Amino acid sequence: MTDASSAECRLSAYPGGEAVERVVSCDLTLEVEEPGDIALHVAAADGWVVRAERLDVTTDGKPLPMPVELAAPHRGRLHLLRAPRGILSVFYRAELTAPSAPAGQPIVATHGDLPGLEQLTYLRASRYCPSDRVVGFAVAEFGDLPPGRPQVEAITQWIHQRVGYVPGSSNVHSSADDALLTGQGVCRDFAHLGILLCRALRIPARFAAVYAPGLTPMDFHAVFEAWFDGAWWSYDATRRAPREGMVRVATGRDAADTAFLHVLRGIIALRSIEVTATVIGMLPIDDHLTAHPLC
């Protein structure tokens, strides 16, 4: 089931009215000890006007067949490739411009006050967001606020004030309740914690992996989206990049659904990664609290 909303992606523009261009790239180097299959989630999600785009894959400098592209949820694009033994290089780059008249999120049938299938999916506890464990805490902290936007904004502010951004403080096994207990994490932990607390308050919430112009140090970034007022709205408690400049890559229940690299078979190790994301023109200004749709 697709998103339901009348909200539009509000995008930056040059003084003359032309939409600001985003330029994003990802350069991966992997060592393939045993041939296998890989799923890549590095391409910008559909919805942008693509001025230029390339995906180059080589092993020991020799080109490989073009990966198979699959449609992932929420306009995501997943690429599957078979990797022979050797040094595998993956390079992705795209120049993107917003549509001149961006469309709202697709409309779906509603059932009165009952949630739709998509909302139900993002209400449930997941691997990194065991929201059923923190219902009492969430109600005690935020239960007196009106439901929806006021609670989500309070959650975002609470995470920003109470959790420290500490590179290296978590790993692939760390869940949202780890960040809650330790009071530290990185962008995926901040996003997981926002999802955890929203779901504990019966607010559907999901994870989004993005390219984030303005982020320092540059890397893939993560934010969370919450459902209220009939739309999905993005929040970033790290406040490390403006949401308006971000480019969606993947969307899911948590980081388990949105990994940029998933080894399906074989013995393959990541040796290096370099991510870039820029805006041609002025970087947007973000108050980090106002509800904003993610493109």
PyMOL commands that set and color helices and strands:
alter all, ss='L'
color gray80, all
select helices_A, chain A and resi 73-75+117-121+131-133+135-142+149-162+176-182+187-200+243-245+255-257
alter helices_A, ss='H'
color red, helices_A
select strands_A, chain A and resi 21-40+49-59+62-63+68-71+77-83+86-97+164-165+184-185+205-211+221-228+231-235+247-252+261-280
alter strands_A, ss='S'
color yellow, strands_A
deselect
rebuild
show_as cartoon
